[in-house]
Amino acid sequence: MNHGRRVLLVSLLGGFPALAILLLMLFTGDHTAKVRWTAVVLLGGWWLALGFLAQERVIRPLQTIGNMIAGLREGDFSIRARGATSDDDLGLALLELNTLGEVLRQQRLGAMEATTLLRRVMAEIDVAVFAFDEAGRLRLANRGGEKLLAAPVERLVGRGAAELGVAPCLAGDAAGVRDMAFGGGAGRFGYRRSSFRQGGRPHTLLVLADLSRALRDEERLAWQRLIRVLGHEINNSLAPIKSVAQSLRGRAAEPDIEQGLDLIAGRAEALARFMAAYARLARLPQPRLAPLDVNTWVRRVAALEMRMQVRVEPGPDVSISADGDQLDQVLINLIANAVDAVGQQSEGGQVEVGWTVADGHLTVRVVDEGPGIAGTANLFVPFFTTKPKGTGIGLALSRQIAEAHGGTITLANRMGHKGAEAVLSLPLS
């Protein structure tokens, strides 16, 4: 028997003695049959009606409370009970339930806002954030992690730390710096590891930050300061040396003196050109962005190379927002280096330029059939060059331009083929 029937039974039993006494008095007294049965019907109906009314007054508030609790359990905090007052016991219980629903609603709203903010922060920060379970399988990755691993999070979840290449960061010290390579790039990464619990089970939070660009920026600032100082001091000395040498050459009668003065003037002029080239690193302006058709850009720059014909491999029709003049300089440098590499060997070779689009990035490749690269450690270091007449700023300037556009440049030997490959990666937007 359920609670409602028990309440009804108790209510009926409570009124049954009085009803029985009244009926006994009716049937033992001097009353007609009509009066007796009329009284039976009225008293019995009233007795049953009051019993069901008592059941309703007890069961309906319990049903209301049950519905409210069920709504709270299912996350519906909009249900409110009527009759919630503080001047009786039932109203006070309903009032407390309404208050609880409002508190839970505010807490859920705050949790949703905090979660939304956390997701936005994780999506916008540059560092890569990963969460691994106790078995070392990836459970969460932000947008920076997707970019670093060059794959969407749907394809990454469930894969092991060793497969993703971050296993060394999950062992040993909780923080440090490592040289690592991923699908989205290689470099020097700072990492920090911490623990948290989710669903009662331990998890590991790993944060990876690419320090390569920050280190390069500091290095570039140091070179720029050095270049400014050297340029200022050397130019202040070169101007009077060149002027005096030219003045003395007109008065000199002996050939040796004239040749010496010519040498002084020539070297002073060469040194001035040398410093002017390096000064470009310190004065590179911010890119002025405008729509740039990639097909037109690549073919135009390839046609500027007069020493040999550069083969252009057609790619998709795409435009990017970039500074066309600065990107011209980058592609000119890359093609010129490739042509120089091919010219170092007697058997010749070919230079090819092509582009592809994937994962929101434009990738331009300059491939040559030269002897390859002997060492890559100092390729992008200013002042370093392997060419007899090189200045050592071409690749450094190109990388600075690429990074100002939010892109990267890499240069490496071709895998399984002769020669080297330069890769310029730029965001489409």
Buried (B, 14 or more C-beta within 10 A) or exposed (E): EEEBEEBBEEBBEEBEEEBEEBBEEBEEEEBEEEEBEEBBEEBEEEBBEBBEEBBEEBBEBEEBBEEBBEBBEEEEBEBEBEEBEEEEEBBEBBBEBBEBBEEEBEEEEEEEEEEEEEEEEBEEBEBBBBBBBEEBBBBBBBBBBBBBBEBEBEEBEEBEBEEBBBEEBBEEEEEEEBEBEBEBBBBBBBBBBEEEEEEEEEBBBBBBBBBBBEEBEEBBEEBBEBBBEEBEEBBEEBEEBBEBBBEBBEEBEEEEEBEBBBEBBEBBBEBBEBBEBBBBBBEBEEBEEEEBBBBEBBBEBBEEBEEBEBEBEEBEEBBBBBBBEBBBBBBBBBBBBBBBBBBEEEEEBBBBBBBEBEBEBBBBBBBBBBBBBEEEEEBBBBBBBEEEEEBBBBBBBBBBBBBBBEBBBBBBBBEEEEBBBBBBBBBEE
